[in-house]
Amino acid sequence: MRIEKIKAENNSIVIAVEDEQNKIRFRISLDDFLRLGCKKGQELDQQKFESLQKAHRYYFCYRKCCNKLQLKDYSVKEISDYLDKYVDLLADEKEKIINDLISQNFLRDELTAESQLYCDQVKLIGKKKSAYKMRKRGIDKQIIDDTLSKIDNEEEMQRGIIKGKQLLKTIKNKSYKETIYYLRNKLSEEGFGNIDEIMSDLAVEYDQEKEVSALIYQMKKISRLYKKRYSKKALSSAYYKYLLSKGFESNLIAQELAKENENEDM
């Protein structure tokens, strides 16, 4: 093998290598070019050729990582997992790429954690869910704790209250009990820990008119199915069990079922 051409291109060095049967182009960094001491017309032994291959792999994978990191923040683990798909990349080459990215401040789990927290705050996600996301991304527990410590309990509560108000606007035709259960469950899913305080501030009140309206809606929702499935005698009992499972009070269910039966008898 012989180096036929050397060309500087896009902050890299392109080296064309040929023999009687093959033509190969390597793209390597300027640092590796100077380290390897490549010259036009130079004959390459096996060791030199393999060094060029290694420098080419490093440059290709390093640039791939840099391109990814330009678009968004990634954790060390995520970049490490990304490099795993390049099966020809040796373990020491992978380690060097990651260490170089870290030393050049392109890859820092502290910044990734802060970026994750900022995005979650904008989306009104609680600290517990943020911590879960960071752990899933392979970020160290101490970094997670340090990042989340910047958010005090009052800030967290205010975000929870705003989130709770947003959720309330989406809840339609549910019983008071189911509304409270749904709200608490969703706040927990969104990573808020101080749910009792948030619920206390939201102060969701029982509204008899809304409760009756929701109950009637739920009855109408299943009436066609239940009338096909149950006899007229068993229908009231089936309605009762279903509505009770939806959180409605037994006396209110009995009251509305009595009205329903009266209307059907007329």
Disulfide bonds with the S-S distance in Angstrom:
none
